Amino acid sequence: MYEVNLINDEEITLINSSTIAHGAPRLLAGKVNLGINTIDSFSFNISPYNLGYNKLFPYKSKIEVIQKLKGTEKLIFKGRVLLPTNNMDSSGNFSKKVVCESELAYLLDSTQTYGEYHNISVKDFLKIIIDNHNKKQPDKKFVVGEVTVKDNNDSLYRYLGYDKTLDTIKEKLINTLGGELRIRYEGDIRYLDYLEIIGEKKPTEIRLSKNMITIEQEKDPTSIKNRITPLGSKKDDTEERLTIASVNNGVTWVDDIESQKEFGILEDSIIFDDVNTPSVLKDRGLKKLEELNKIKKKHKLSIVDLALIGIDKYNIDIYNYYRVINQVMGIDEYLRVIEQSIDILAPQSSTITIGDKFEDIKRYQNDMNQRAVSNVKSLSENVSRTNNKVNSLKNDVVNVDNHTKLNEIDIKKQKKYMIMGV
C-alpha cells in the first residue's frame, strides 16, 4: 500500500514494497507526520537485511513515501535523511531508527540578505526571499508558485535581516498576513505556493458507528486575553506610545466583561506601529480583543480510512474539511484536519487532529452547563454497538494490508536469501 524509496544521487533503492511479492523489501516500522506550516517528518526502522541499511547518509540521502491504491499513486512525503541511529534490542537484534524531514527544511539551510522594500506585492516580496535562498543553495532551489495571500493594499513595506529563510517567511508574511505554505512538484520543478487556505470540504463523514475509533476533545482557554491595552505609534523620538485614553474615558484598555466573569482578568498589550489616531487605535484594539477572546477547541481521533478498502470515495487527508459526528460528545460540524499521522505498515492505526476551531465565551458556557448525564446514558448502548462495528472495519483494513502481517516472515526470508547468496 505504501512504497518507500531511498535515493542517493541517481541510485534508487526500494526499501519498502507496496506489494506482498515473495522476498519484497520491508521496513520494520514507519510513520509519516504531517502538519500545516510545519516541517513534515518520516521516521522508520530498518533491518540490516534490507538493501538500504548501509545507504543512509545524513542530509545527503533522499526519501520518498508513495501511497499506491487501485492503480493510483500519491506522494505522501518527500525529504531527506536527518538522523540514523543504530539500535540493538534485548534479543540481540540489530536495526536502525531513521528520522527524516521534508524538503520545507531546505529553507532553514540559508539565511537572508539585508534589504529594504517599499510598495511591493506579497508575491514579489516572497520571490525576493526565495531568490536569496536559491543563490546560496543552488541544489535546493524553489520556484515561487501560486500566491493568493494579499495585504489590504497589496503594497508591502518590509525589511529583510539576516535570519533563516523559513523563519523570515513566517515572521514577515505568515505571522502578519496569515496564509499557508505548500510544496508542489511538477517534474523536476519544486514549487512553493503561498495560499490563503489549502484544502476543501469533502463529502466523507467521520462518525461514531462508521469509522471513528477513538476521539479526545480538548478545550483550551489558556490563549484567552480579555483585557487589551492597544498601543499605537511612538511619540516623537521617545519610547512612549499613543494610547486610547483620550477616546476611552481616560482608560487605556478595553475589557470583555463576560469573559472576565468566567476566567478573571487576563491582560495583554498589543502594539500597532502604523496607527497614530486614538479612535482608529481603539477600533483596532476592540477587533483584536474579539480575536483573542476565544476558546481553542481541538479533537484528536484515531480512525479507519474506509477509502483504503473501497467503502468511501475519498481519503481522509490533511488540510480538508470533514463532517465529524459524535452524538455522545455533542459534536456535529465540519472540522478541518490540521495534523495527520500515517502508519505505513498499519494504516488502521493512523490518527488525525482536527481543529483548531475557536468558540466564543457564551457558547463555551452554554456547552459546559448543558452537558447532561442522561445524554451519555441514553447513547451508551449505541457506543457499544459502534465499537463492534468499527473493530470489524478495522479488521477489514488489516486484511487488505496483508503484507504488514508478513513483515517479520519476509525479513527472515531476506536474511536467509542473503546468507545463501540468492
SVG drawing of the C-alpha trace seen along z (x, -y; Angstrom):
<svg xmlns="http://www.w3.org/2000/svg" viewBox="-32 -64 59 85">
<polyline fill="none" stroke="black" stroke-width="0.4" points="0.0,0.0 2.9,-2.3 6.2,-2.3 9.3,-3.9 12.3,-4.8 15.8,-5.7 17.6,-7.9 21.3,-8.6 22.2,-10.8 20.9,-8.7 20.6,-5.4 17.1,-4.5 16.7,-1.7 13.3,-0.3 13.3,0.2 9.5,0.9 7.4,2.5 3.7,1.8 3.1,5.4 3.2,8.8 5.5,10.3 7.9,13.0 11.1,11.5 9.9,7.9 11.7,5.5 10.0,4.4 10.6,1.8 10.2,2.8 8.1,-0.3 7.3,-3.6 5.3,-6.7 4.7,-9.9 3.7,-13.0 2.1,-15.9 1.1,-19.4 0.2,-22.8 3.1,-25.3 5.4,-22.8 8.3,-20.7 6.8,-17.2 8.6,-14.1 9.0,-10.5 10.6,-8.1 11.2,-4.4 13.1,-1.3 15.1,0.7 16.7,4.2 20.3,5.0 18.9,7.4 17.3,4.6 19.3,3.4 19.1,-0.2 20.5,0.4 24.1,-0.8 22.9,-3.5 21.5,-6.0 23.6,-9.2 22.5,-12.3 21.5,-15.3 22.5,-13.5 20.1,-10.6 16.6,-11.4 13.4,-9.6 10.0,-9.3 6.9,-7.7 4.2,-6.9 0.7,-5.7 -0.4,-3.1 -4.0,-2.3 -6.2,-1.0 -3.7,-1.8 -3.2,-5.4 -0.1,-6.9 0.0,-9.8 3.2,-11.3 2.8,-11.4 6.3,-12.5 9.4,-13.8 12.5,-14.8 16.0,-13.9 17.5,-11.6 18.3,-13.6 19.5,-11.2 20.1,-7.4 20.6,-5.7 21.9,-2.2 19.9,0.0 20.2,3.4 17.3,4.8 17.4,7.3 17.2,10.2 20.4,9.2 18.5,8.0 20.1,5.0 18.3,2.2 18.5,-1.4 16.0,-4.0 15.9,-6.8 14.4,-10.3 13.7,-12.3 12.5,-15.8 10.5,-17.2 12.0,-19.5 10.5,-22.5 13.5,-22.2 15.7,-23.3 14.6,-26.8 16.4,-26.5 19.7,-25.9 20.0,-29.5 20.0,-33.0 18.7,-36.2 20.4,-39.2 19.7,-42.6 17.3,-44.8 14.5,-47.4 11.5,-47.1 8.7,-49.6 5.4,-49.3 5.9,-45.6 3.3,-42.9 3.2,-39.8 4.3,-37.6 7.2,-39.8 8.4,-40.0 8.3,-36.2 10.1,-35.9 13.0,-38.1 13.2,-35.9 13.3,-32.7 15.8,-34.3 18.1,-35.0 17.8,-31.3 18.4,-30.0 21.6,-32.0 23.0,-30.3 21.5,-26.9 21.6,-26.1 20.9,-22.4 17.8,-23.1 16.0,-25.6 12.4,-26.6 10.2,-28.4 7.5,-30.7 4.2,-29.2 0.7,-30.2 0.3,-33.2 -3.2,-34.1 -2.4,-35.9 -2.6,-39.7 -2.4,-42.6 -5.0,-45.3 -3.4,-47.4 -1.2,-44.7 1.7,-47.1 4.1,-45.9 6.8,-47.8 9.3,-45.4 12.9,-45.0 14.9,-41.8 17.6,-40.9 19.9,-38.0 17.6,-35.4 16.9,-31.9 14.8,-31.9 11.9,-29.9 11.9,-32.0 11.8,-35.1 8.8,-33.9 6.9,-33.1 7.8,-36.4 7.5,-38.8 4.5,-37.2 2.6,-34.4 2.6,-35.9 1.1,-39.2 -0.9,-38.2 -1.8,-34.6 -1.7,-32.0 -0.3,-28.5 2.8,-27.1 2.7,-24.1 5.4,-22.4 4.2,-21.2 6.1,-19.2 5.8,-19.2 8.5,-17.1 11.9,-18.3 10.5,-21.7 9.9,-22.3 7.2,-25.0 6.5,-26.9 2.9,-28.0 1.6,-30.6 -2.1,-30.3 -4.8,-31.9 -6.0,-28.4 -5.4,-24.9 -8.0,-22.2 -11.7,-21.9 -14.9,-20.5 -15.2,-16.7 -18.4,-14.6 -16.7,-11.8 -18.1,-11.8 -16.2,-10.9 -18.8,-9.5 -19.5,-7.3 -20.7,-3.9 -18.9,-4.3 -15.1,-5.0 -14.4,-6.7 -12.4,-4.5 -11.5,-7.0 -11.9,-10.7 -10.3,-13.1 -11.7,-16.6 -9.6,-19.5 -10.9,-22.9 -8.0,-25.2 -8.7,-28.6 -5.0,-29.4 -4.7,-31.7 -7.6,-33.9 -6.9,-37.6 -9.9,-39.6 -8.3,-42.9 -6.3,-44.5 -4.2,-47.7 -3.8,-48.8 -0.6,-50.9 0.0,-53.0 3.0,-54.6 5.8,-56.1 5.6,-59.8 8.3,-61.9 11.7,-60.3 10.6,-58.7 9.6,-55.2 6.2,-56.5 3.3,-55.3 -0.1,-56.5 -2.9,-55.2 -6.8,-55.3 -7.2,-57.3 -8.5,-60.4 -11.3,-58.5 -12.0,-55.9 -12.9,-57.9 -9.3,-58.2 -8.8,-54.4 -6.0,-52.9 -7.5,-49.4 -10.7,-47.7 -12.4,-44.8 -14.6,-41.8 -16.7,-41.6 -18.4,-38.3 -15.1,-36.6 -13.7,-38.2 -16.6,-36.8 -15.7,-33.3 -11.9,-33.4 -10.9,-36.5 -8.9,-39.3 -6.3,-38.1 -4.4,-41.1 -2.1,-41.8 -0.9,-44.8 -0.8,-44.9 1.3,-47.3 0.0,-48.8 3.0,-50.7 1.1,-52.0 -1.7,-53.7 -1.4,-57.3 -5.1,-58.2 -6.7,-57.3 -10.1,-56.4 -8.6,-54.1 -6.4,-52.6 -9.5,-51.8 -11.3,-50.1 -8.2,-48.0 -8.0,-47.1 -11.6,-46.0 -11.2,-43.9 -8.1,-42.3 -9.9,-41.7 -12.6,-39.8 -10.0,-37.6 -8.1,-36.8 -11.2,-36.1 -11.9,-32.7 -11.7,-29.1 -9.4,-27.0 -11.1,-23.7 -9.2,-20.7 -10.0,-17.0 -7.6,-14.1 -9.1,-11.0 -8.0,-7.5 -9.9,-6.5 -10.3,-3.8 -9.8,-5.4 -12.5,-3.5 -11.2,-4.6 -8.4,-2.1 -10.9,0.7 -13.2,-1.0 -16.1,-2.0 -15.5,-5.7 -14.6,-7.6 -12.2,-10.0 -9.2,-9.5 -9.1,-11.5 -6.3,-14.0 -4.7,-16.9 -6.0,-20.4 -9.5,-19.2 -12.8,-19.7 -15.0,-16.7 -18.3,-16.5 -17.5,-15.0 -20.4,-13.4 -20.3,-12.0 -23.7,-12.2 -22.3,-11.3 -20.0,-14.4 -22.4,-16.7 -20.3,-17.1 -21.8,-17.6 -19.9,-20.1 -17.4,-20.4 -13.9,-20.4 -10.5,-20.6 -7.7,-18.1 -4.7,-20.1 -2.4,-17.2 -2.1,-13.7 -0.1,-10.7 0.1,-7.8 1.4,-4.4 2.6,-3.0 2.6,0.6 -0.6,0.5 -2.9,-2.2 -5.7,-1.2 -3.6,-2.7 -3.4,-6.2 -4.6,-9.3 -5.7,-12.8 -6.1,-16.0 -9.0,-18.3 -9.2,-22.0 -8.1,-24.5 -11.7,-25.8 -12.4,-28.8 -15.5,-29.0 -16.8,-32.2 -17.3,-32.5 -21.1,-32.3 -21.1,-29.1 -18.5,-27.7 -20.6,-28.5 -23.7,-27.0 -21.9,-23.9 -20.5,-23.4 -23.9,-24.0 -25.9,-21.7 -23.7,-18.7 -26.2,-16.1 -25.5,-12.7 -28.8,-11.4 -27.5,-12.1 -24.4,-9.9 -26.5,-7.2 -29.1,-7.1 -26.3,-6.6 -24.1,-4.1 -25.6,-1.1 -25.0,-2.8 -21.4,-3.2 -21.0,0.5 -22.5,1.4 -20.3,-1.1 -17.1,0.4 -18.1,3.8 -18.7,2.4 -15.6,0.2 -13.5,3.2 -14.9,5.2 -14.0,2.5 -10.5,2.2 -10.0,5.9 -11.0,5.4 -8.2,2.8 -5.8,5.2 -6.8,7.9 -6.4,5.6 -2.9,4.7 -1.7,8.3 1.9,7.5 2.0,5.9 1.3,9.3 4.0,10.9 6.6,8.3 8.6,10.4 8.4,13.5 9.7,11.7 12.6,10.2 13.6,13.6 13.4,14.8 15.5,11.9 18.1,12.9 18.0,16.5 18.4,15.4 21.3,13.1 23.1,15.9 22.5,18.3 23.6,15.6 20.3,15.8"/>
</svg>
